[in-house]
Structures are given as C-alpha cells and as structure tokens.
Amino acid sequence: MRALLSNYFLGAKMQLRKVAIGLVVIASLSTLTACGAGESAASRNIKKVTDGAETEVTNDTSALKLRGFLVVAQPDGSAVLVGTIINENPTPELILGVSVNNVLAQITTGLLEITDKVPMIFEGDSANAKAVLPGLNVKAGSTIEISFFFKTAGIVTVKAIVRDKRDTYAGVTA
C-alpha cells in the first residue's frame, strides 16, 4: 500500500511540476513580446504619414486643416503645389492667394471658397484646384515656405519640402 501511495504522490508532483513549468514559459513569453517603451512609445504615436507639411488653424472664426503640402519642381523651373485644405467650420472660408518663397501662385479652380463639405485638393485624382508657381526655380530636397492667405483665418505659413517630378509625383504637371 505504501508503494502505491508513494507512486501516486510522485505522479502528482510530476504533474504539478509540468504545469508550473508551462505557466513560467507562458508568462515569460508574454513579457518578452511586450513593448518595453509602454503605452507612449514613439512608434505607436505616429500621426503624420506623408512627407508633406501639416498644420491647423483653430480659433473662434476658423477651423482649417492643411494636410500633406509640398511643392513638386518642374523641369521648366516652375513648381506645382500639392496638398489639401479642409474647412471644419460651417462658415465658408475664402482663399485669397498662395505664395512660395514670395512667388505668388497662379490658382486655377472653379471656386476659391472652401466649404465644410468640400475640401480644396491641389493635385491627385480628386483634385479640384491647381496652383502653379512660375519661375520658382527650386531644387528637389530643399525646404521652402508656403504662405496661404485666407479671408478669415489670415496668413498661414508652413515649411515644406520640394520633391522632384518622379515616383508618386511623376504625373504632376504645370
């Protein structure tokens, strides 16, 4: 009888040891796969996914978002503006002009008014506006200042990059 009880407890001990080892392995795997930087890791909080400049103007009278702005240099020395302006205010905003490095853009669009329902999109498949900067003569890779002149929001300036006319921007033409 004693041998039978000894074998029973030895088997229970072995079973308990196997369970304990399994739990330790599972706990260590979950610890090893966790992010050491925690909830506020820099890679977790990335919001900007383009190389274009972005800014927001939010005050009592304006609620504008400028997204993905950059300039595409053209072979003839001109440049073309790329980006989107979103008006989140129910009151329409009027764009009076755009300049890059103090060169005024020639804006071509049906309306210069930006409503809360229709963003102003410069270039791309959904474009409803075009801004060409004749004689800007900028080189790809350089940084420029784009100034937007709005009736209500005033002057909004962003620093943006100049891209060359290739890859994603190969179809951008003056």
N, C-alpha and C positions, 0 to 999 in steps of 0.2 A: 504494500500500500504506500509505503514511504517513497519508493521509487516512482510510483505513478504520480503522486503529488509533486515530487521534485521535477519530473518531466513536464507537468502541466505549468508550474510556475516558470520554468526555464523557457517554455514556449511563449508564455505571456510576456516575459521580459524581452524576448527577441522581437515579438510583435510590437511592443511599446517602443523599442529602440528604432525599429524601421519607421514607425510613424513619426517619431521625434526627428530623425534624420530627414525625412521628407518635408516636414514643416520648416526646418532650418534651411533647406535648399530653396524652398519656395520663398521664404522671407528674404533670403539673400539675393535672389533673382529680382524681386520687386525693388529692392534697394539699389541694385546695380543698374537697373534700367531707368530709374527716376532721373529727372534733370537736376543737377546739382545747383543750378542758378535759381531754382524755385519759380514761383508764380510770375516774377517780374523779369524774367530772362530777356535780354536784348533781342534775341531772335524771335521770341514769342510776341513781342510788341511792335513788330514792323507794320507800319501802315502805308508807307509810300512804296509803291511797286514799279514806278516808272522813273526815268531819268529826268523828267520834266519838273519844272518849278511849280510849287503849290502854295496857296495862301488863302486866307479867309478874311472877309471884312464883315464884321457883325457889330452893329450899333443900333440906335433907336430907329434909324431910317433905312438901313441897308442890311442885307443878308446875302452876300455874294461869296461863292466859292470859285476860285480859279484853279484849275486842275491840269496837270501834265503839260505846262507851257515850255516850249523850246523853239529854237529857230533852225530851219534847215537851209544851209548855204547852197546856192545855185551856182552852176558853172559860169554864168554871165556876171557874177558879182552881186546879184540881188539875193534876197533871202525871203523865206516864207514862214509865217507864224503857224505853229501847231499847238493846239490845246483847247480847253473847254471852259466856258464861263456859265455858272449855274446861279440863278437868282432864286433864293428860297423865301423871298418876301413877296406877299401877294401884290404889292405895288410894283409895276414895271420899272426897270432901270434902263437908262439910255446910255449907250456907249458913244462918246464924243470923238474918240480917237485912240490910236495906239502908236507909241514910238519906241524904237530900239536904238540905244546909244545916240539919242537925239535926232534920229532919222524918222520922219513921220511915215507911217504905213498907209498904203492905199487899200482901204477896206471896201470889199465888194460883198454886199449882202442885200437881201430883199428888205429887211428891216434892221435898224440899228437899236431896236428896242428888245430887251431881254425880259421875257415874262417868266413867271414861276412855273409855267407848264412846258416851255420850250427853251432848252439851253442853247447858247451860241457855241457852235462847234466849228473850229478852224481846222480844216483838212480831215481826211478819212472818208469812210463810206457814208457816214451820216452827216457829213459837213453841210452847214447851211450858211457859212461865211468864209471869206478868204481875205487874208491880209498879206500883201506883198510889200517888201521893203526894197525899193530900187536903189542900187549903188551902195548897199551897206558894206560890202567887201569885208566880211568876217571869215575867219578860218575855223574849220571844224575843231572842236575841243576847247575853244576859248569860251570864256564866260562873258555874258552881256547883261545889260539891264533893260527889262521890258517895262514900260510905263503905260498903264491903262488910264484913260480919262473918262470918268463917269459923271453923269449929271448930278446924282445924289451922293454917291459914295466918295466922289472926289478923285484924287490921283492915287493909284495903287501901283507900286513898283515891286518887281520880283527880279532876282538874279537867276539867270537861266543859262543853259549850255547850248552851244551851237553844234549841230550834228551835220554830217555830210549826207549827200543825196545817195544813199545806198541802203541795203538791207530793208528794214521796215519802212524807211523814208524814201525809197527809190522812186515811188510814184508821185512824190510831192513836187509839183512844178509851179513856176511863176506864171 
